[in-house]
Amino acid sequence: MKRIFCLFALVFFFAAARAEINPEKVYVVANSDDPDSVAIAEFYCSARSVPRKNIVLLPMPKKGEVSKAEYFAKIENPLTARLVELGAVKAFKLGTKDSYGREIYSYVSHDISFVVFCRGVPWGVQATPKSPKPKPPKSFQDGAGVDSEFSARFLPSKSLAGFVANPLFGKSNWGSMPSITGVIPTARLDGITRADAENLVKNAIVAESKGVAGRAYIDKSKYTKEGDEWLEQTKRLLDAEGFDISESPSRPLFGYGERMDAPAFYFGWYSKEPKGYFAERGFRFPRGAGALHIYSFSARNMRSENSWTPSFVAQGVCSTFGNVYEPYLGGTHRPQVYMEGLLASMSAGEAAFAANPLLSWQTAFVGDPMFKPFKVGLDAQIAAIDSGETDGYSQYSVIRKMNLIARASGDEAAADFGKKYVGKMSDAALLLKLSQLAKKLKNNAQAAEFARTAISRDIYSKISDCSLVFELCRILTPISADDRKLARSALERIVPLSQSKEFRYALCDFAKPIDRREKLDGVLSDIIAEVERERAAEKAAREAKAAAEKAKSAKKPELDARKK
């Protein structure tokens, strides 16, 4: 992904609180030729108390991408006319069209909080074919995401080529800004299946009642300094809120040997498609999760499990982002601005729109725009736990509180707080945290005991829990023969959870330290032998390739000399 020159500078300012989005000002767009699209619109209105009269049904092509002509004829022109008819937009049709076929209006104002596009509405507007000469800069091609293009519908722009600055970028006190500027905030309920699209809303509503809970994952790439700086800023925001954080500092995605349990927030880049845990069919995000993987074509195909955006949705994420076409790095959502907005009580849709620097461009926010991840705060979550209301993710709220206590009063106080909740909920991650704290406090005996208790818990049915097993094996293997027996048994139990090559390699790496001391047999021994053979073959292939390239380079000067 290439950089573009920054056309403007903005100072980010976020208010302490915001009012709820008024459902009366939300408009829902569906494809009348697609029953699932209509059903999603009706479901959303029912779930979020949006008036049914705010549903706009339009006959549209049943495909992901449309031409410019189709976009204006089937989507923008009829949608604009309907919004004017409903009184959501005050504008006067002038009876003429521009060179693209767009109806020209004299814009006055609008009273729209969000326009929500439902699955079945195309997501991409194809670029106009260009003649070979003259060739304009790529950044000024006129292809765009449907959502982004419509957002700029009433912005003052003579041409649709290229992008326009988002007046709401970095802002939280919108007030009447959307109406004054003409920008229309947009969101999308979409996914591989109808159920995926509806789950965006269902999961959001559950999360709003309980609060978001889990860990944070920051996946840097060293692709460019700028992108990694965004992620570093995001990490600092999450750390200040007490979230446990894992960071991958290089280009490969998080591997199986790294933590990936309960990813409430994931921000990373730069892989073409989901890999590792993210490619596992059984992998699931916790309630209310938000995720962004910065990649040029992350939403190019909203029906593919090999595309980042729809795969996130299928795995339970409530809010995510995608690029329909190449946006260039400067034209992508800013994760740190999004996170800052959420923490300032913005809804996911508002924070996402404030994090988007450009309109009439390639980006889309996928999720319920009304969703507020932090509607229930951490103290309220702890109070609910104290009253006996727990689920599989409650322990992560306790861990988050422990991190804040540790910062204020020290590790011992944090450990004392966490110990009170052992046995009162699913607690393997909590016990791991206590083990790590005990080791930090130089209480190795207690650290071992916490790890032994954790590895006895039910952490053997979900692929995401494998990372807990690996972390516990890392602690237990060096201690004693009995602890290595526990680690061996744990590794054997997770063998069936994945068939991927990378997973087998991780199993091998954690089994080998046990094998060196206890000499394994059975399934782990077989995996070690198999992986060692594969790695030897891969090394031999690399060496052969390097030797061939070296020989080729050595021959080139000789051939050049002969030519002379």
C-alpha positions in Angstrom: 0.0 0.0 0.0 1.5 3.3 -1.1 1.4 6.6 0.7 -0.3 9.7 -0.6 0.6 13.2 0.2 -1.3 14.6 3.1 -3.6 17.3 1.8 -4.6 18.6 5.2 -3.8 18.5 8.9 -6.2 18.0 11.7 -6.1 18.2 15.4 -7.9 15.4 17.1 -10.3 16.5 19.8 -12.8 14.2 21.4 -15.5 15.2 23.9 -16.1 13.5 27.2 -19.6 12.3 26.3 -22.0 12.1 23.5 -25.8 11.6 23.1 -27.2 8.4 21.7 -27.9 8.3 18.0 -31.6 9.0 17.4 -33.2 6.0 15.6 -35.6 8.4 13.9 -32.7 9.8 11.9 -31.3 6.5 10.7 -32.2 5.4 7.2 -31.8 1.8 6.0 -31.2 0.9 2.4 -32.0 -2.5 0.9 -32.1 -4.2 -2.4 -35.8 -4.9 -3.2 -34.8 -7.7 -5.6 -33.0 -9.5 -2.8 -35.3 -11.0 -0.1 -32.4 -11.4 2.3 -31.5 -7.7 1.9 -35.1 -6.7 2.7 -35.2 -9.1 5.7 -32.0 -7.6 7.1 -33.4 -4.1 6.8 -36.6 -5.1 8.6 -34.6 -6.9 11.3 -32.4 -3.9 12.0 -35.3 -1.6 12.3 -37.0 -3.9 14.7 -33.8 -4.4 16.8 -32.9 -0.7 17.0 -36.3 0.9 16.9 -35.8 2.5 13.6 -39.1 3.5 12.0 -40.1 1.2 9.2 -40.9 4.2 7.0 -37.1 4.9 7.1 -36.5 1.8 5.0 -35.6 2.6 1.4 -36.2 -0.3 -1.0 -34.6 0.0 -4.4 -34.2 -2.5 -7.2 -30.5 -3.1 -7.7 -28.2 -5.4 -9.5 -27.4 -8.5 -7.5 -23.6 -8.2 -7.6 -20.9 -6.7 -5.6 -19.6 -4.1 -8.1 -21.5 -1.9 -10.5 -20.5 0.5 -13.2 -20.8 4.3 -12.7 -23.9 4.3 -14.9 -25.5 1.6 -12.8 -24.5 3.3 -9.6 -26.2 6.5 -10.5 -29.2 5.0 -12.2 -29.9 2.3 -9.6 -28.5 3.6 -6.3 -27.5 7.2 -5.9 -30.2 9.0 -7.9 -33.2 7.0 -6.6 -31.9 7.0 -3.1 -31.4 10.7 -3.1 -34.8 11.3 -4.5 -36.3 9.1 -1.8 -34.5 10.8 1.0 -35.7 14.2 -0.3 -39.2 12.8 -0.5 -39.0 11.6 3.1 -37.9 15.0 4.3 -34.5 13.6 5.5 -32.7 15.9 2.9 -33.8 19.4 1.9 -32.6 20.0 -1.6 -34.1 21.1 -4.9 -33.7 19.1 -8.1 -32.5 21.3 -10.9 -33.6 18.9 -13.7 -30.1 18.4 -15.1 -27.4 15.7 -14.8 -23.6 15.9 -14.8 -21.4 14.0 -17.2 -21.6 10.9 -15.0 -25.4 10.8 -15.0 -25.8 12.2 -11.5 -28.9 14.3 -10.8 -28.0 17.9 -9.9 -29.5 19.3 -6.7 -29.3 22.6 -5.0 -28.5 21.4 -1.5 -29.9 23.1 1.6 -29.5 20.7 4.6 -30.2 17.2 5.9 -31.3 15.6 9.1 -29.6 12.2 8.8 -27.6 10.5 11.5 -26.6 7.5 9.4 -27.5 5.8 6.1 -27.1 2.0 6.6 -26.6 -0.1 3.5 -27.8 -3.8 3.9 -26.3 -6.9 2.4 -27.5 -7.1 -1.2 -26.6 -3.5 -1.9 -23.5 -3.5 -4.1 -20.3 -2.4 -2.3 -18.1 -1.2 -5.2 -18.4 1.4 -8.0 -16.1 0.5 -10.9 -13.7 3.1 -12.3 -14.5 4.6 -15.6 -12.4 3.0 -18.3 -9.5 5.3 -19.2 -8.0 5.9 -22.6 -4.3 4.9 -22.6 -3.1 8.6 -23.1 -3.0 10.8 -21.2 -2.8 8.5 -18.1 -3.9 10.3 -14.9 -2.3 9.6 -11.5 -3.8 6.5 -10.0 -4.9 8.5 -6.9 -7.4 10.3 -9.1 -9.2 7.4 -10.6 -12.9 7.6 -10.0 -13.7 4.1 -8.7 -15.0 4.1 -5.2 -16.9 2.2 -2.5 -20.6 2.7 -2.7 -20.8 3.8 0.9 -18.0 6.3 0.6 -19.3 7.7 -2.7 -22.7 8.3 -1.3 -21.3 10.0 1.8 -19.9 12.7 -0.4 -23.2 13.1 -2.3 -23.7 16.8 -1.3 -20.1 17.9 -0.8 -19.1 20.7 -3.1 -17.1 18.9 -5.8 -17.2 19.4 -9.6 -15.8 16.0 -10.4 -16.0 12.6 -8.9 -12.5 11.7 -9.9 -10.2 11.1 -6.9 -11.1 11.8 -3.3 -12.4 14.7 -1.1 -11.4 15.5 2.5 -13.9 14.2 5.1 -15.0 17.3 7.1 -15.7 15.1 10.1 -12.3 13.5 10.2 -10.9 13.7 13.8 -14.0 15.4 15.1 -16.4 14.3 17.8 -18.5 17.4 18.4 -20.3 17.1 15.1 -23.3 19.2 16.1 -24.8 20.4 12.8 -21.5 19.8 10.9 -22.9 16.9 8.8 -25.9 19.0 7.7 -23.8 22.2 7.1 -21.1 20.4 5.2 -23.4 18.0 3.3 -21.6 14.9 4.4 -23.8 11.9 5.1 -22.4 9.3 7.5 -22.8 5.7 6.2 -22.4 2.2 7.5 -23.0 -1.3 6.2 -24.6 -4.5 7.5 -22.9 -7.1 5.3 -21.1 -10.4 5.4 -20.7 -13.8 3.7 -24.2 -14.8 4.8 -27.4 -13.1 5.9 -26.8 -14.5 9.4 -23.4 -12.9 9.5 -25.0 -9.5 8.7 -27.7 -9.8 11.3 -25.1 -11.1 13.9 -23.4 -7.7 13.7 -26.4 -6.3 15.3 -27.3 -9.2 17.7 -23.7 -9.3 19.1 -23.6 -5.5 19.5 -26.8 -5.5 21.5 -25.5 -8.2 23.8 -22.2 -6.4 24.2 -24.0 -3.1 25.0 -25.7 -4.8 28.0 -22.6 -6.4 29.4 -19.7 -4.3 28.1 -16.8 -5.3 25.9 -14.3 -7.7 27.5 -11.2 -9.4 26.4 -7.6 -8.7 25.4 -6.0 -6.4 22.8 -3.7 -7.4 19.9 -1.4 -5.0 18.0 0.0 -6.5 14.8 2.8 -4.3 13.4 4.5 -5.1 10.1 7.5 -2.8 9.7 6.0 -2.1 6.2 6.2 1.6 6.8 7.0 3.7 9.8 3.7 5.7 9.5 1.4 2.6 9.8 3.3 1.2 12.8 3.1 4.6 14.5 -0.7 4.5 14.2 -0.7 1.1 15.8 1.7 2.2 18.6 -0.7 5.1 19.4 -3.6 2.7 19.5 -1.7 0.4 21.8 -1.1 3.3 24.2 -4.8 4.1 24.3 -5.7 0.5 25.1 -2.9 0.2 27.7 -4.2 3.3 29.5 -7.6 1.6 29.8 -6.0 -1.5 31.4 -6.4 -4.0 28.6 -3.9 -6.9 28.5 -2.0 -6.4 25.2 0.0 -8.7 23.0 2.1 -7.2 20.3 3.6 -8.7 17.2 6.4 -6.4 16.0 7.2 -7.8 12.6 5.4 -8.6 9.3 4.1 -12.1 9.9 0.7 -12.4 11.6 0.4 -13.7 15.1 1.6 -17.3 15.1 0.0 -20.2 16.9 2.7 -20.0 19.6 1.5 -16.5 20.5 -1.5 -15.4 22.6 -4.7 -15.0 20.7 -7.4 -15.7 23.3 -10.4 -13.3 23.6 -9.3 -10.6 21.1 -11.7 -7.8 22.0 -9.6 -5.5 19.8 -7.3 -6.4 17.0 -5.5 -3.9 14.9 -2.9 -4.9 12.4 -1.5 -5.0 8.9 -0.2 -6.1 6.2 -1.3 -9.5 4.9 -3.3 -10.2 1.8 -5.6 -12.7 3.4 -6.4 -14.2 6.9 -3.9 -16.7 8.1 -3.1 -18.5 11.3 -5.8 -18.3 13.9 -7.8 -15.9 11.7 -8.1 -18.6 9.0 -9.4 -21.3 11.4 -13.1 -22.0 10.9 -13.7 -22.4 14.6 -12.0 -19.2 15.7 -14.3 -16.6 17.3 -14.0 -13.1 18.6 -15.7 -12.2 22.0 -18.8 -10.1 22.3 -18.4 -6.5 21.1 -15.1 -7.1 19.4 -13.6 -4.6 17.0 -11.0 -5.4 14.4 -9.1 -3.7 11.6 -6.5 -5.3 9.3 -5.1 -2.6 7.0 -4.9 -4.1 3.5 -5.6 -2.5 0.1 -8.4 -4.9 -0.9 -9.7 -6.1 2.5 -13.4 -5.7 1.4 -13.0 -6.3 -2.4 -15.2 -9.4 -2.0 -17.7 -9.4 0.9 -18.7 -13.0 0.1 -15.3 -14.5 0.5 -13.9 -16.0 3.7 -10.4 -15.3 2.3 -11.0 -11.5 2.6 -10.3 -9.8 5.9 -13.5 -7.8 6.4 -16.1 -10.5 5.7 -14.0 -13.1 7.6 -13.9 -10.9 10.7 -17.7 -10.5 10.5 -18.2 -14.3 10.2 -16.0 -14.8 13.3 -18.2 -12.6 15.4 -16.6 -9.1 15.2 -19.2 -6.3 15.8 -17.3 -3.5 14.0 -14.7 -3.6 11.3 -13.5 -1.7 8.2 -12.5 -2.6 4.7 -11.2 -1.2 1.4 -13.1 -2.0 -1.8 -10.2 -0.9 -4.0 -6.7 0.5 -3.5 -7.0 3.5 -1.0 -3.3 4.1 -0.5 -2.1 4.2 3.1 -3.1 7.8 3.7 -6.7 7.0 2.6 -7.4 4.3 5.1 -9.1 4.4 8.5 -6.9 5.5 11.4 -7.1 2.9 14.1 -5.9 5.3 16.9 -8.6 7.9 16.0 -11.3 5.1 16.0 -10.1 3.9 19.4 -9.9 7.4 20.8 -13.5 8.0 19.7 -14.9 4.9 21.3 -13.2 5.7 24.6 -14.8 9.2 24.4 -18.3 7.6 24.2 -18.8 7.8 20.5 -20.8 5.0 18.8 -18.8 2.6 16.6 -20.3 4.2 13.5 -19.4 7.7 14.6 -15.9 6.8 15.7 -15.3 4.9 12.4 -16.5 7.9 10.4 -14.3 10.3 12.4 -11.4 7.9 11.7 -11.9 8.1 7.9 -9.8 10.9 6.3 -11.3 10.7 2.8 -14.7 10.4 1.1 -15.7 9.5 -2.5 -12.9 6.9 -2.0 -12.5 3.2 -1.2 -13.3 2.6 2.4 -16.4 1.2 4.2 -17.4 0.7 7.9 -19.1 -2.6 8.5 -21.1 -2.8 11.6 -24.1 -1.4 13.5 -23.4 2.4 13.6 -25.4 2.7 16.8 -23.3 0.2 18.8 -21.5 1.7 21.8 -18.9 -0.8 23.1 -18.2 1.1 26.3 -21.8 1.8 27.2 -21.2 -0.4 30.3 -18.0 0.6 32.0 -15.4 -1.5 33.8 -16.6 -0.7 37.3 -20.1 -1.8 36.3 -18.7 -5.0 34.9 -16.9 -5.8 38.1 -20.1 -5.0 40.1 -22.1 -7.5 37.9 -19.4 -10.1 38.5 -19.7 -9.5 42.3 -23.4 -10.1 42.1 -22.9 -13.4 40.4 -23.4 -12.4 36.7 -20.6 -14.0 34.8 -19.8 -15.5 31.5 -16.7 -16.9 29.6 -15.3 -13.4 29.2 -15.8 -12.0 32.7 -12.3 -13.0 33.8 -10.9 -10.5 31.3 -12.7 -7.7 33.0 -11.0 -8.8 36.3 -7.7 -8.9 34.5 -8.2 -5.4 33.1 -9.0 -4.1 36.7 -5.9 -5.9 38.0 -3.7 -4.0 35.4 -5.1 -0.7 36.6 -4.6 -1.6 40.2 -1.0 -2.7 39.5 -0.4 0.7 37.9 -1.8 2.6 40.9 -0.9 0.4 43.8 1.6 -2.3 42.7 1.6 -5.9 41.6 0.9 -7.4 45.0 -2.3 -5.4 45.3 -3.3 -6.5 41.8 -2.7 -10.1 42.7 -4.7 -9.9 45.9 -7.7 -8.5 43.9 -7.5 -11.2 41.2 -7.3 -14.1 43.7 -10.7 -13.2 45.0 -12.3 -14.3 41.7 -10.5 -17.6 41.2 -13.2 -20.4 41.0 -16.1 -17.9 40.6 -16.1 -18.0 36.8 -14.1 -19.4 33.8 -10.7 -18.5 35.0 -7.9 -20.1 33.0 -6.7 -16.7 31.7 -7.0 -15.2 35.2 -4.9 -18.0 36.7 -2.3 -17.5 34.0 -2.2 -13.8 34.8 -1.8 -14.6 38.5 1.0 -17.1 37.7 2.8 -14.4 35.7 2.4 -11.9 38.6 3.6 -14.4 41.1 6.7 -15.0 39.1 7.3 -11.3 38.8 7.0 -11.1 42.6 9.6 -13.9 42.8 7.1 -16.4 44.3 8.0 -19.3 42.0 6.1 -21.9 44.0 2.9 -19.9 43.8 3.4 -19.2 40.1 3.7 -22.9 39.4 0.6 -23.8 41.4 -1.5 -21.2 39.6 -0.3 -22.7 36.2 -1.1 -26.2 37.4 -4.6 -25.2 38.3 -5.1 -23.3 35.0 -4.0 -26.2 32.9 -6.7 -28.4 34.6 -9.5 -26.0 33.4 -11.6 -26.5 30.3 -9.4 -25.0 27.7 -9.3 -27.8 25.1 -12.3 -27.2 22.9 -11.7 -23.9 21.2 -8.8 -23.1 18.8 -8.3 -19.7 20.5 -7.7 -21.4 23.8 -4.7 -23.2 22.3 -2.6 -20.1 23.0 -3.4 -20.4 26.7 -2.3 -24.0 26.6 1.0 -23.0 25.0 1.6 -20.2 27.5 1.0 -22.6 30.4 3.3 -25.2 28.9 6.0 -22.6 28.6 5.7 -22.1 32.4 5.4 -25.7 33.5 7.9 -27.5 31.2 11.1 -26.3 33.0 9.8 -27.0 36.6 9.6 -30.8 37.2 8.8 -34.2 35.6 5.3 -34.1 37.0 4.7 -30.6 35.4 6.1 -31.8 32.1 3.6 -34.7 32.3 0.8 -32.1 32.7 2.2 -30.1 29.7 2.4 -33.2 27.6 -1.1 -34.2 28.3 -2.3 -30.7 27.5 -0.5 -30.6 24.1 -2.0 -34.1 23.2 -5.5 -32.8 23.9 -5.3 -29.9 21.5 -3.8 -31.9 18.6 -7.2 -32.4 16.9 -8.2 -28.7 17.0 -6.3 -27.8 13.8 -4.9 -29.5 10.7 -2.8 -26.5 9.6 0.9 -26.9 9.0 1.8 -23.8 11.2 -0.2 -25.3 14.1 1.8 -28.6 13.8 5.0 -26.6 13.8 3.9 -24.8 17.0 3.1 -28.2 18.6 6.5 -29.4 17.7 8.3 -26.4 19.2 6.4 -26.8 22.5 6.8 -30.6 22.6 10.6 -30.7 21.9 11.7 -29.2 25.3 9.6 -31.9 26.9 11.0 -34.6 24.6 14.6 -33.6 25.4 14.0 -34.3 29.1 11.4 -37.1 29.1 11.6 -38.7 25.7 8.1 -38.6 24.2 6.3 -41.3 22.3 2.9 -41.4 20.7 1.3 -38.5 18.7 3.6 -35.8 19.9 6.7 -37.9 19.0 5.2 -38.5 15.5 4.5 -34.7 15.1 8.1 -33.9 16.1 9.6 -36.4 13.6 7.2 -35.2 10.8 8.0 -31.5 11.3 11.7 -32.1 11.5 11.6 -33.9 8.2 9.6 -31.1 6.6 11.9 -28.4 8.0 15.0 -30.3 6.8 13.5 -30.5 3.3 12.6 -26.8 3.4 16.1 -25.9 4.4 17.6 -28.0 1.7 15.3 -26.4 -0.9 16.3 -22.9 0.3 20.0 -23.7 0.1 19.6 -25.2 -3.4 17.8 -22.1 -4.6 20.5 -19.9 -3.0 23.3 -21.9 -4.6 21.5 -21.7 -8.0 21.1 -17.9 -7.8 24.8 -17.6 -6.7 25.9 -19.7 -9.7 23.8 -17.6 -12.0 25.2 -14.3 -10.7 28.8 -15.7 -11.1 28.1 -16.6 -14.8 26.7 -13.1 -15.7 30.1 -11.2 -15.6 31.6 -14.0 -17.8 28.8 -13.7 -20.4 29.1 -10.0 -20.4 32.8 -10.2 -21.0 32.3 -12.6 -24.0 29.8 -10.2 -25.5 32.4 -7.4 -25.4 
